[in-house]
Amino acid sequence: MASLGRLYSMFDDVVLPEDIPYAQMSDWEQKFLYLVARHHVNGTGALVELGSGGGGSTYAIAKGLRENPAFDEKKGRLHAYDFFRVGKGTFATQRFFKAGKAPEGGNSFREDFEAALAPFMGFVEVHAGDIWNTSDPQDKSPIEFLHIDIAKTARVFRCVAERFLPRLEPGAVVLHQDFASPRLPWLHHSTGALLPYIEIAGAPIRSTLVFEVVRPIPAELLERIAKDEYTVDERLALISAVQDEVDLDHTGRVPFKQVLELAKAYVCHYEGDHRRAWRIAEPLLKDPYLSETRADHFAQLRRALGEDAAPAPAPSRVRRLLRRVTGR
Ligand SMILES: C[S@@+](CC[C@H](N)C(=O)[O-])C[C@H]1O[C@@H](n2cnc3c(N)ncnc32)[C@H](O)[C@@H]1O
């Protein structure tokens, strides 16, 4: 089994087909998924992808598994979880349809996903729908490969933390997509809490942080993560601990220390402490990467601060009249 660190020297060996399905991630990340599936997986546990979308990431994993001599297609399964449909609150894009948009009156891209993954459907198992409904709370079977590209809300992250993280044992590998998104700080502080039990593979690959579990993770810690039983200060300290472990991503594009600093601002923002959020965010305006790629984040944080400071709207005439009558 290749150590995860060794996979970084193998990018040039990977050739993915030109017509691989559209993916909401970089080629680098697709290639790393392939490399982990090809060289790291050894068939000892479940293989799980949370947030398969149109199959661009699933395809890379499935191709790696097919070329991995340790993977037995007759027995092994790659579990693919997704809504497999577009619509409000799904975080799925119309680009997951083969045609690039949903057909008249249709919202499911499951058929397109299965057609794109046809060469591998013998070992890909689709779990279509809200992950809270499609995952089994009783399933405690060990997971050896976990790609997380679904935790776009705290509600969904809770499901991941409750039902999937407890199934990780030493040797398991986790790939956290969207780790470069400051709006998802639960990815960052939960990783901080796991640090004593994991080894980060190396520099993040664009937006993906990869780690291996190296020690059993205590059940109480996992419960604390799932219930998010941390104060704001504790969450900020956990993110700082991750900042100590990461810097520029492997391709030299994403400055993770700064990205995670902005994630701290979002911890405060979600708690309604907009002043503290802005105090953290404002100095980051000077960072060229963040000011170029996250202008909308700064605008959101500044707007929230402005809304806090704005005077309460003047009472309407009707309300003034009511007040006079009721005395309230
Ligand atoms: C960023 S996309 C995944 C992209 C995909 N991995 C790729 O490489 O193109 C996130 C996916 O998470 C799915 N998703 C978000 N919340 C979900 C939930 N509660 N249950 C099931 N799927 C969910 C969306 O349908 C969406 O396809």
The ligand as an SDF file (V2000), in Angstrom:
LIG
                    3D

 27 29  0  0  0  0  0  0  0  0999 V2000
  -20.4070   20.0330   -4.7020 C   0  0  0  0  0  0  0  0  0  0  0  0
  -21.5850   18.8880   -5.1840 S   0  0  0  0  0  0  0  0  0  0  0  0
  -20.7310   17.4040   -5.4490 C   0  0  0  0  0  0  0  0  0  0  0  0
  -19.8130   17.5020   -6.5990 C   0  0  0  0  0  0  0  0  0  0  0  0
  -19.1790   16.2160   -7.0470 C   0  0  0  0  0  0  0  0  0  0  0  0
  -18.4610   15.5300   -6.0140 N   0  0  0  0  0  0  0  0  0  0  0  0
  -18.2550   16.5440   -8.1960 C   0  0  0  0  0  0  0  0  0  0  0  0
  -17.0710   16.2590   -8.1010 O   0  0  0  0  0  0  0  0  0  0  0  0
  -18.7110   17.1260   -9.1740 O   0  0  0  0  0  0  0  0  0  0  0  0
  -22.4200   18.5890   -3.6740 C   0  0  0  0  0  0  0  0  0  0  0  0
  -23.4650   17.5220   -3.7970 C   0  0  0  0  0  0  0  0  0  0  0  0
  -24.0070   17.2610   -2.5120 O   0  0  0  0  0  0  0  0  0  0  0  0
  -25.3420   16.8690   -2.6760 C   0  0  0  0  0  0  0  0  0  0  0  0
  -26.0560   17.0720   -1.4160 N   0  0  0  0  0  0  0  0  0  0  0  0
  -26.0570   18.2030   -0.6480 C   0  0  0  0  0  0  0  0  0  0  0  0
  -26.8210   18.0110    0.4400 N   0  0  0  0  0  0  0  0  0  0  0  0
  -27.2830   16.7310    0.3730 C   0  0  0  0  0  0  0  0  0  0  0  0
  -28.1270   15.9480    1.2110 C   0  0  0  0  0  0  0  0  0  0  0  0
  -28.6810   16.4520    2.3190 N   0  0  0  0  0  0  0  0  0  0  0  0
  -28.4060   14.6860    0.8350 N   0  0  0  0  0  0  0  0  0  0  0  0
  -27.8980   14.1830   -0.3220 C   0  0  0  0  0  0  0  0  0  0  0  0
  -27.0940   14.8810   -1.1490 N   0  0  0  0  0  0  0  0  0  0  0  0
  -26.7940   16.1370   -0.8120 C   0  0  0  0  0  0  0  0  0  0  0  0
  -25.8790   17.7370   -3.8110 C   0  0  0  0  0  0  0  0  0  0  0  0
  -26.9480   17.1210   -4.4770 O   0  0  0  0  0  0  0  0  0  0  0  0
  -24.6330   17.9190   -4.6900 C   0  0  0  0  0  0  0  0  0  0  0  0
  -24.6770   17.0990   -5.8280 O   0  0  0  0  0  0  0  0  0  0  0  0
  1  2  1  0
  2  3  1  0
  2 10  1  0
  3  4  1  0
  4  5  1  0
  5  6  1  0
  5  7  1  0
  7  8  2  0
  7  9  1  0
 10 11  1  0
 11 12  1  0
 11 26  1  0
 12 13  1  0
 13 14  1  0
 13 24  1  0
 14 15  1  0
 14 23  1  0
 15 16  2  0
 16 17  1  0
 17 18  1  0
 17 23  2  0
 18 19  1  0
 18 20  2  0
 20 21  1  0
 21 22  2  0
 22 23  1  0
 24 25  1  0
 24 26  1  0
 26 27  1  0
M  CHG  2   2   1   9  -1
M  END
$$$$
